[in-house]
Amino acid sequence: MREIKIGLLGCGTVGGGVITVLQMNKDIIEQRVGAKLTLAKVLCRPEDMTRPVLKGLNTTFELEDILNDPSIDIVVELIGGTRVAKDFLLRAMDAGKHVVTANKDVIAQFGKEVFDAVERNNIDFLFEAAVGGGIPIIMPLKRCLTANRLTEVLGIVNGTTNYMLTKMAEVGADYDTVLKEAQALGYAEANPASDVEGLDAARKAAILASLAFNSRVQLKDVHVEGITKITTADIDYAKSLGYVVKLLAVGKDTPLGIDVRVHPAFLPKAHPLASVNGVLNAIFVRGNSIGEAMFFGPGAGGVPTASAVISDIIEIARNILNGKPGAVGCTCYGDKPLCPIEEIVTSYYIRLLVDDKPGVLGSIAKIFGDAGVSLKSVVQTAHNKDRAEIVVITHAVKYKAIIDAANRLKELPVVDDVLGMIRVHSEDEAQKND
Amino acid sequence: MREIKIGLLGCGTVGGGVITVLQMNKDIIEQRVGAKLTLAKVLCRPEDMTRPVLKGLNTTFELEDILNDPSIDIVVELIGGTRVAKDFLLRAMDAGKHVVTANKDVIAQFGKEVFDAVERNNIDFLFEAAVGGGIPIIMPLKRCLTANRLTEVLGIVNGTTNYMLTKMAEVGADYDTVLKEAQALGYAEANPASDVEGLDAARKAAILASLAFNSRVQLKDVHVEGITKITTADIDYAKSLGYVVKLLAVGKDTPLGIDVRVHPAFLPKAHPLASVNGVLNAIFVRGNSIGEAMFFGPGAGGVPTASAVISDIIEIARNILNGKPGAVGCTCYGDKPLCPIEEIVTSYYIRLLVDDKPGVLGSIAKIFGDAGVSLKSVVQTAHNKDRAEIVVITHAVKYKAIIDAANRLKELPVVDDVLGMIRVHSEDEAQKND
């Protein structure tokens, strides 16, 4: 039986998961490949050496030990980040190794460089784990939905923030409390910025949009707003209006260009993504043949993410035995423009803290009108003896109009604060961009 | 630019959808393939010739016109059924054509013959549309979840019955009314037997189990119960007990063998499949690396199903350009035994119509006890002046025990009828088969 050898770079959470699952499912995996699959060497840092998962494995501190070993066919990069990983990944490719990675950062920031190296070296490069953890979404987008002109890809792609928003909605806890809880459970890092400010989701949004619309979208192209300003008040208003609040990764192919953004959104309760709770992830796509489809599962975690990494390894191993790299490389054929965020048309939820006196509603309505923002619904509630809250849902308007309205509102003496300002997701947004 | 030619067999609902989408998305599809994709010939019946979708296409009444045309690379079989289609499909393979089909019947009944022909001729054979319409599920099972030992695959794979059960739950309409409505909307055929008796779902269950557990499961191996006996009373009880009623295709890899069945089930409201309503389909899988995942989308319809068919065509076209058929053929390596239905362990919901007099509950409880069935909950409601309904949820028991209990109950003079008898899906079923 032929043997296919793997060099693993990194043995953190996902690396450890890959080692565990390769051992746990060795028999079934080798049967599916039709070859022996051996973890030949693991690149570690000295401080990793005490990890029990490394027991019995060949470890090394030198990348060259792996790159210069001609018996190693596949390099699996699970270091993460861009500092070291990008260099290692490119060097592995230039050493003629097939590469598997879970590294969303490198792909979202250096996709062109990476795919140039793939083409130059005529190798297989797979990265199923870069978006949605274990969920199969990259291969479905590259190979199973190719009959479609995809117009929309929507994702709940960050488990940390989805856990936090779910908890805020379920138990009414405030932002700081659920963040601490998420940290205690290991769902959020000590420095949670990348998750709660939306950067992690933005990398995934860039990758999803690139694949869905066949045109390279990079991290810097994504408009990003995090969940740090979301309050239980916003979540309660959402609930009473028939919505849930989710951090959405949004990609749309509009007549003005690719619209790609990450932000909290009011999502109608009936939307398939609305019932995706806790640390789970899901990606929803809309295409002109399939209509709608959704892919749902675990978005993070060592063992669940290993499902995607190892399935990529198996795919490449099968290609090696078949005598050819796979038939699908880079699929960013196009060079579509980006739709400027100022032009994006959506409805908004806005919560205003105002003086509770006659005429306030009228002066606020006038400001919205002056900014060209028409209102779908207005709810006023007494807040305390002097103040009131006004909750507005607008009709779909351009972002620049809503920013204009918000700036004017802030200058109004009776307006104490403009809070909320959360986009409302509706099915017909894309059409309204015409 | 290279040209790849397609011969299409059949121009019914799905065939028409394929023609429509190939024309509608010609530019984007050809960009993705990197070649011209031409529908060279369509095999029709004389009565098809008036269909507007055929306008401008080369049609033929003779299969040989397609098989003997050496310029045709890919044959797409969309005739359906087994009578003609199986023969045509095998002849296309033996003529050296790559083949795409949506034909669940042929695969579920003649899988071995078909895959023998695939291997013999060293061709590509793809059938994404055979299960779940447009939903990518076959490729994910064969290629994206291969790291996993899959233990469970659960599907809502018949849109007709899911539409009917959804309507019965939403508006309280009875079975006959919703069936007529489904027929009027074109969701159900004039003779609805294949859908409502569960045979359509059983074919898909056989295919899903074969792929998930790498061992051939055929239609005849599937235990099948349809939805014809489901009443609004059952659906109302389900609702009040925290469940929804769904027609489930179930596949489990148990220590006793592969357990594969189609039947109505009480599904907990929190299960990801529970919110899959109307004509939509979804397939839920459980594996020892990914945990849980779900694939959701349109299970039928010409244009949605064309998404899967054409994506298969594109996959094969890419392989042709790559110079090799794909690396994955038949994946039924194993020869696992089947778990006899008598041994399957689940909880049950049972509704009994009884005389409303003292001591009835006691004699019923005794019968369950004698049959070795322990009860989780019992609810008695007055039905009319002489009769009462007793609704029982049992603990998990073997099928043979529940059949035994039901037979004994029917013989009891105070029991007027044994109704319902619907399995209750719970997460821990698989374990209890040990």
Interface residues (C-beta under 8 A of the other chain):
Chain A: G17 V21 M24 N25 I28 I29 Q31 R32 E128 G134 I135 P136 M139 P140 R143 C144 L145 T146 A147 N148 R149 N214 P272 S275 G287 N288 S289 I290 G291 E292 A293 M294 F295 F296 G297 P298 V303 P304 A306 S307 A308 V309 I310 S311 I313 I314 E315 R318 N319 L321 N322 G323 K324 G326 A327 V328 T331 Y333 G334
Chain B: G17 V21 M24 N25 I28 I29 Q31 R32 E128 G134 I135 P136 M139 P140 R143 C144 L145 T146 A147 N148 R149 N214 P272 S275 G287 N288 S289 I290 G291 E292 A293 M294 F295 F296 G297 P298 V303 P304 A306 S307 A308 V309 I310 S311 I313 I314 E315 R318 N319 L321 N322 G323 K324 G326 A327 V328 T331 Y333 G334
